[in-house]
Amino acid sequence: MHHFIGQLILNNKGKGFLRKEKTNKEEKDIAIPHNFIDSSLPLDKVEIETFPHANKWGEIEGKVVKIIERYKTDFSATIIELKKDIIIAQPDNNKLNCIFEILNPQNLEIGLNKKILVSLDFLRTPKVIINKVMNDRGYTDILVNRTFYGNVSQVFGDKGENNAEMHSIVADFGFNVEHSQQTEIDAKNAVEEYGKFTEDEISKRLDMRGVWTCTIDPVDAKDFDDALSFRNLPNGNVEIGIHIADVSHFVRPGNALDDEAKDRAFSVYLVDRTIPMLPEVLSNGFCSLNPNENRYAFSTVFEMNQEGIILSRKISKSIIYSDKRFSYEEAQKVLDAGDQTVFPELFELSRFSKILNTQRKNAGAIDFETDEIKFVLDDKGFPVQVYKKERIWTNHLVEEFMLLANKETALYIFTHNVDGNKKLPGVYRVHDLPDAEKILDLSIFVNALGLDFHPKKTIHSRDIQKLLQQCIGLPSETIIKTATLRSMAKAVYQTNNIGHFGLGFEFYTHFTSPIRRYPDLCVHRILAKLLENQKLSPVYLASLDKICEHSSSQEVKAAEAERASTKYKQVEFLSNKIGQEFMCTVSGISDFGVFIQEPESLAEGLIRLRDLGDNNMWEVDKKSYLVKSQDGKKVISLGDTIKVKLRGVDMDLKTIDFQVLM
């Protein structure tokens, strides 16, 4: 028997795994049967004790003997029972495998099927009851009933009501819908104190107000982080400016405004709303680069020759004036019309962005562009239409200049943030080399689909780039892109630069979105000090590791919340299409069934092997990523199109039930 400490991972059936810090890549997670997880919850830090013998599958197993640290204490739930003075609630996250018991607060309007936020009270010991029961097949099942005690901290509304569902998703991932009262006060005070355009402040900045400047954003955008400027220079070269909202001018360390922004770390983008990192008076107001208004910015300005070679660059705090607010679609229409007498600067920005794009691709940058869906909602938030969001050239136009600004500011920090010969901590956006074992698994997967991918021991981003070029237009394109993305390391924030594998950049950071990302705000603060030849505080430098780690964690949560809201709307969209038939794409093969994707909503459902029909037994061929009938007459492979009928949906579990029509 051995003791290990790590993070508990739970699946939907309650089985656990200990994810410990591995000393080598071959070391596997330790399985924890559902009756030995005690009162631990997903992602808790726990200590386990292993059993002396492996189970019949050869797995090392263990049991939780101590809960060292709770990952979280607040969970969204739905009220399923009301007793005289007790509320029974079911967690929305079915991986918790428990119920919540709550003393009924008499001052709240609470009824059945209300969505609530529960704050667990661990001063009351959770109740864990384990029973052995005989099932209908004559085998013994072990049932685990767990009860946690807590209090109602918020009431979101009725189950199924759009606002209640969206708020519960946000809260379950640890984000508050509203800013604290003190944060709102600090934001208003910041506007009053720093929002004036004084001659003293302007004299310290690069004045770009006489240069043609525009923003290009989604049609429904409310905050504008970035703007682009262009002008021809007398020497025949051009000047291109990338101007970013100077959030650091308003959000300063040492108050609730900065503390809450640091804690949130990101804005959260759901299907129908944004939960902003900063209060609206800043995010949509004084920090936003609104058209026809003076705005403080942080700029990277480049002189280029006509071939797009950078001859000089300048990084400076600035003041700008945006002449035009484009949507992506509006800017694209101007370019498509071809009349270069209308906004000639836009045509020049487009030409130079294409040069930058070619340079990046030649260096091996990977394009992980995947389908993104958007919903049209009715006045109650129900999805009445869904469509794939088209990425047009103007999306790439903006992206190329943002990448350039991020790359150049990272290089500046790396070369200037030093103490003698010692490199000081910065904030970098890094992407490590992919794990060799995952790349091997990917090669087996895509080779089974007929693609040519045989990477060498040392992989280069060009290898991934060539793979993705092969799958363009194939029925399995989305599947291959998703599998490739999953084989990559996760891009994170850290204080030492190791480069960005996916982009093919030696230096990279996030500088361009300080309204919605806290690491960008940190980069602005670092740059401001370096540009003024001031040393960064040792205390601030020491805090950067923790900020990077927290921001990386919050980024994952924000993305998961976004995916959860999309998944809910996908299932909801299909909920009134029960009985209809669809031609779906096989998107995954597993030991227990076939995953299929509905092409309009991109919603994914599972068909279990036993439900594939034709009174056939089906076998899974893992090497070839296919299932075949035992008589050998029928085969289902990744990327195949099969006809199905929608049997039903489960809004609680967010699952879709399809029936095969073969």
N, C-alpha and C positions, 0 to 999 in steps of 0.2 A: 504493500500500500504506500502511495505517495501523495503528497499534498501539492496542489498547484493553485495559483491565483490568476484570474483573468476575467474576461467579460462574458456574460451569459448570453447566448443566442438561442432563441426559441422559435420553433416552427409552429404552423397552425394547429398541429395535433398535440402540442404541449411538450414534445421532446426537446431536450436542451443540448447544447454543445458549449463547451468552454473554449473560448478563443483566447489563448494565452500568447504572450510574447514568445515567438518561436526563435530558438537558437539556430535552427537550420530549416531549409525549405521542405524537407521530407517529413518533418514533424506534423502530425495531424491533430485536429481538434479532438477533444475528449467528449464522448457521448454521455449524456445524463438522462436516463429514463424519466418519463414524466412524473413518476411517483417518488423521485428522489431530488426534485428541484426545490422542495420545501416551499418557502414563501418568496422565493426570488422572482424577479420580473425581468422582462427583456432589457438587456444591456447593463444590468446591475453588475458591479464589481463583486465577485464572490471568491470564496476559497472552497475547493473541492478536495475530496479524498477518493482516490481510485480504488476499485475493487481488485482483489488479488488475481482474478482470472478474466480473460476476454470473453465477450458474449459469443453466441453461436455464429455470428457473422465476422468474428475476428476483431471486433471493435474494443478498444479500451474504454471502459465505462467508469463512472464515478458518481458521487453524490455530493450535494451542496452541504457543507458543514458550517459555513459562516457567510453572512452577507456583510461585506466590508463597506460598500458605499452604494446608495440608491442612485440610479441613473436619473430618474425623475420621480416626482411625487404627484403630479397633476395629470389627470386623464379625462378625456371626454367619454361620456356614457349616455345610455338611454334608460329611462325609468321603465322597469318591467313589472313592478309590483308595489303597491302601497298598503302598508299595515297601519295600525293605529298611530304609532309614533315612529315608524321605521320606513325608510325608502330602500327598495332593492333596485339596483341599477346594473345593467349589462355594459361592460366596456365596449367601445366601438372597435378597438383593436382586439380581434379574436385570438391573437397570440398570447394574451394575458391569461386565458383559461381560468377565469375566476368570476366572482360577482362582488359588487360593492354594497356594503350595508351602511346606511347613513341615518343618523338621528334626524327626524323630520323637523326642519326649521319652520316654525309657524308663520314667520313673516314673509315667506316666499310663496308665490302662486305656482304650485307644482302639481302636475297630474301625470297620468300614465302617458308614455311615449313622448315625454319632454326630453330634449337634449340638454345635458348639463355638463359642467366641468366639476370633477370631483378632486378635492385635495385630500390625499390619503394621510391618515393619522397613525404613524408607526409607534406612537406611545401605547397604542392598543395592539397587542400581538395578533397578527393575522391567524385565522383558524384554518388548519389543513387537516382534512379527514380523508383517509384512504380506506376504500372498501374493495373486497373481492366479490365478484358476482359471476354467476354462470350465464353464458350467452346462449342463444338459440342453437348454436352448433355444438354445444357441449364443452366449450372451452372456458377457461377462467379469464375474465377480464378484470383489470385493476382500474377502478374509478377513483379519481382524485377530485375532491370538491374543496375549493379554496375560497375563503371569504376575507376580504380586506375591509377595514373600517375607515371612514372618512367623513368629509363635510362638503356641502355644496358651496362652491365659490362663485359660480356663474350659472345663470339659466339662459340658454341660447334660444329656445323656442321649441316649436313642435317638430318632431321627427318628420323628415321629408320636405319641410319648408326650406327654401333655398338659403336664406340668410343663416338659419340655424345650422344647416349642414356645413356651409362654408366656414362659419365661425368655429364650429367644433373641430374641423380639420386643422385650421390654423392653431387653435389652442392645444390640440393634441401633439403638435410638433413643437410646442413651447413658445410660440409667438403670441404676444398680446395684440388684440385688434386695435385697441386705443393706446395713445401715448399717455404717460402719467401727467397729472396736473402740473407738477413742477417742470417737467420737460416742455410742456406747452408754454409755460410762463418764461422759461429760459429762452425759447425760440423767439418769442415776441420781444423780449429784452434785447436779444442779439440783433434783431432787425432795427430796433430803435437806436442802438448804440453804433452799429457798424454798417447800416444800410444807406447812409448818406454818401453822396459822391463829392467828397471834399477835394480841394486843390492839393492839400498836403498828401492825401492818399494817392491821388492820380499821378502826382509827380514822382512817386516811387515805382510806378508801373509803366510797362510798355503800352503806349496808346495806339490801339489798332482800330479806332473808330472810323478812320477814313478809308479803310480797306473793305471791299465788298465781302460780306460775310453772310452765311446761311446756316440753317439747321435742317437736317433731313432725318425724319423720325416716323414711326408708325402713325397712321391717321388718327388714332385714338390716344396718342401720347399726351400726358399732362405735364410731365417734367422733361426738360431738355438739358441733358448733361453736357453735350458736345456741340460745337459749331466748327465750320470750315471756312477759311478765307482764301482768296486768290488775288494775285495781281502780277502783271508783267513788270519786269524791272528794266531800267534804261539800258543795261548792259546786254539785253537779249535773254537773260535768264528769267526764271519765275520765282515767286515767293508763295509758298503754301503754308497756311497756319492751321494748326489743330488746337482749338480753344476749349478748355474744360472748365466747368463751373468751379469757382473758387469757394468751395464749401468751408475750407479751413479758415477763411476770413470771418465766417459767422460761427462755426462750431469750434469752440476752443476748449482745451482740457480743463477739468476741474469743476464741472457742474453736471447737473442731472441730464442735460441735453447730450453732452458727450458720453456720459456713462451709459445712457440708454442706447445711443447709437452703437457704442462698442458692444453692448450686450446683444442687441439684435443682429448686428454685423451686416445684414442684408435686408433689402426690401423683398417681400414675398409676392409673387405674381400668381394669382389663382385664375380660374377660368373667367370670372366675371368682375374681378376687382384686384386692386393692389393694396397690400398692407405696407405702407412706406416706412423706411428706416428713420426718416426725419419727419417732423411735423409739417403739415401742408403749407404753412406760412413760409417755410423755407423750400421744401421739395418742389412745390408748384409755383412758388412765388419768387423770393429774392435770390435764391440760388439757381433758379431755372433760367436758361439763356433765352428768354422770351423775345420775340421779334419786336423791332422798333423801340427798344429800351436799352439804356446803358446797363452793362453788367460787368461785375468783377470776374475775371477768369484767370486760369493758369494756362499758359500757352507754350506750345512747341512750334517754332517757326523755322522753316527750311528754305534755303535757296537751292534750287535745282537748275541744271541745264536742261535743254530741250529733250535730252535722252533720259531724263529722270535720275541722273546721278546727283547725289547730295553733295553740294560744294561747301555749305556751311549750315550750322544749326544754332538756334538760340532757344533757351528755356527761361521763361520769365513770368512773373505775375503780370497781369495785363488788365486793361479795360477794353471792352469790345462793344459793338453795336450791330446786332443781327438785322440785316436788310430784308431777309426773306425766310419764312418758315415753310419748308416743303414737307409734304408726306412723301414716303418712298414712291408711291404710285404717281404722284404729281410730278416729281422730278423725273421719273422714268418717261412719262408722256412728253416732257420737254425734250429729252434726249431722243426719243423715238421720232418726234416730229422733224428733227434735223435742222431746224432754223437756228443757226448759231448767232444770229443777231439778237435773239431772245435769251437772256442769261448766258452770255458767252463764257463766263467764268465757270458755270456748271459743266460745260462741255470740256473745258480744260481740266477740271478736277477729275472728270471721268477718264480722260486720256491718260493722265498720270497715275490714276489708281490702277489702270490696266497694266501699266509698266510694272508697278509694285507687285501686282498679282502674279505676273509672269516670273518676276525675280524670286518670289517665294516658292512657286511651284518648281522652278528649276533647282532650288535648294532642297527640295524634298518635302515641303509642307504637306500635311495630310488633310484632306477635306472630308470631315465626318458629317457632312450635311445630310440630315435625315428628315423624313416627313414630320411636319408639325401640323396639328389640327386646331381649328378655331370653331367655336360654337356660336350660332345665333340663338339667343334666348328670348322667350316671351316675357310679358310683364311680371310673371311669377318666377322667372328664372329657369323655366323648363326648356331644355334644348329642342328646338323645332327644326334646326338645320345644322349640319356639320360639313365642313369643307377643309381641304388641305391648304395650308398657308403656302402660297407661292413665293419663293425667294427670287427676286428680280435683280437686275444688275445693280441698281442703286443701293440694295442691301450690301452688296460686295464693295461698292464704291466707298461707303462710309467705313466698313470694316477694315479695308486696307489702310486707311489713314489712322484709324484707332490702333491697329497693330503696330504701325510705324511709331506712333507716339509712345506706346507702351515699351517698345524695344529700346528706343533712344533714351527714355528716362531711366530705364533699368541700367543701361550702360553708364549713364552719368552718375547714378548712385554708386555703382560698383567701383568706378574709377576715382570718385571724389570723397566717398564716405570712408576715410582712412585716418588712422592715427600713426604717423610715421610709415612704417612698412606693414602695419597691422590693419587688416580689413575689418571694419566695424559692421555690426548687424544692420541689415536693411529689411525691406519687405519685398520679396520676389514671388512671382507666380512661376512655379516650377513643375515640370512634367518629367518624371524619371523614365529610364529605359524600361520597356516591358519585361516581365518575368519570362525567362526562357521556356519554362514548362507550359505557361499559358499560350505562348506562341506556337509551341509544338502541338498543343491541343487544337489551336485554331487551324494550323496547317492540315491536320487530319480531317477536320470538319469541312474546310472549303475544298480540299482535294476530293472528298467524297461527293461533293456537288459538281465536280468537273472542272474546277479552277486550277490554275497552275500557281502554286505558292510553296516554294521550297527555300525558306530563308536560311542564311548561313548562321553560324554560331553567334556572331556579332551582328545584330539586326540594325538596319538604318531605316529612317522614316520613309525613304524612297521605296523600300520593299513593301511597306503598307500602302503607300500611294499607288503602286502598280497593281496591287491586289484589288483595291477599291475601283480602279479604272476598268478592271476586267468584268466587274459585276454590274456595271451601268446598263440599265435596260432589261436585266434579267428579272423573272418573277421573284427570285429569291434575293433581290438587291437589298431590300430593307433588312432581311434576316441576316445577310452577310455583314452589312454595315454594323448592325447591332452587336453581332458576335465579335466583330473586330474591335469595336469600342470597348466591350467588356474585357477583352484580353489586354487592354492597355492599362498602365498605371493610372491612378487618379491624380489629376492636376491639383496641387495644393499650394498654400501659402507657407513660406518659410523664410528664415532670416539669412540663410546662406544660399548663394546662387549655384545651381547645378544645371541651368539651361532648361529649355523646353523642347522635349523630343518631338511632340506632335507638330509644332510649328516650325521646327528646324532652326530655332533661335538659340544662340549662345547666352543671350541676356534677355530677360522678359520680366515684366511686372504688370500690375493693374494700376493705371493712372487715370483712366478716362471716364470713370463712373462713380465719383465720390458721393453723389446724391443717394445712390442705392447700394454702395459697397463700402464698408468701413476700411478695408485695407487700402483702398485708393486714397482715402482721406489721410491715412498714415503716410503714404508715399508723398502726398502734397506737403505734409509737415516736414518730412525729412528733406525734400528738395528745397523748401523755403529756407531752412537753416543753412544748407550747403551753399545756396546761391548768395547768402549774406556772409559767407565765410565764418559762420558761427558753429561751435561744437554742439553736438547733440548731447543732451543731459544723459549721464550714465544710467540714471533711474529709468528714463524713457527707453534707452537702448535695451536695458535689461527686461523691460516689459514686452518687447516686441515678439519674443518667442511665444509667450502665452497668448498674445493677440492673434498671431498667425495660426496657432493651434485651434483657438476658439473659433476664429473666422472660418477655417476649413470645415470644422464640425457644423457650424451654423449654415454654411453653404449647402451641405448635404441635406440638412433638415428642410431648408427652403425649397430645394429641388424635389424632395419627397412630398412636401405639402402640395406643391404644384402638380405633381403626378397624381396624388390622391384626389385632388379636385377634378382633374381631367378624367380619371378612371370613374369617378362617381357620375360625371355627366355622360360618359360613354355608355355606361350601364343604363342610366336613366333614359338616354336617347332611344335605346333599344327596348325599353320597357313597354312601349305601346306598339311594338312591332311583333309581338308574340304570335306565332303561327305563320309568319312570313318566311319565304325561302330566300337563301342567299348563296352566291358563289364565293367561297372563302378560300384563303391561301393557307396552306399548312406552314405554320411559323415555328414549330418546335416538335421534337420527338422526345418522349421520356419513357421511363420504365412502366408507367401506369397509363399512358395515353398519348393523344395527339393534340397539340395546341393549334388552333386555327385563328386567323385574323379576318374580321369583317372589313371589307375594303373601304366602305364609306366613312365609318367612324374610327377605323383602326382598332376597334375593341377586340380583345383577345379572349377566347373561350377555350375550355378543355373538353375533349371527347375521350372518355375513358375507353380502354381497350375493349371492355365487355360491351360497350355501347356502339361499337363500329358496325354491328349488324351482320346479316347474312348467315346467322347461326354458325359463324366461323370462329375458331380460336385464332388469336393474332399473336405474333411473336415480334419482339423488338430486336433489330439488328443495329447495335450501337456503333459498330465500325462504319456502317454505310448510312447511318442516320435515316433509317426507314423502318416501317412495320409491314409485315407481310402475313397474309392468311396462311393457316397451317397447310391448306391444300396447294399453296403456291400460286394460285390463280390471280390473286390481287395483291398489289403493292402500293403503299402510300409513302411518298418521299417528301422531304423538305421542298417547299416551293410549289408543290402540286396544288391545283385548284379542285376543290370538291364541293358538291352541292349539299347544303344542310338546311334544316328547318330550325327556327328559333323556338325552343320549347318553353323557356322561361328565364327570368332573371331573379337574383337575390340582391336587393338593394342594401341589406345589412352587411353581407359578405362581399358585395360588389363582384359577384360572379355571374357568368352567362352560361346557360345550358342549351347546347345545340344537339340536334339529332341528325345523323348522317342519312342522306338519301342517295343510295348507290345502286 
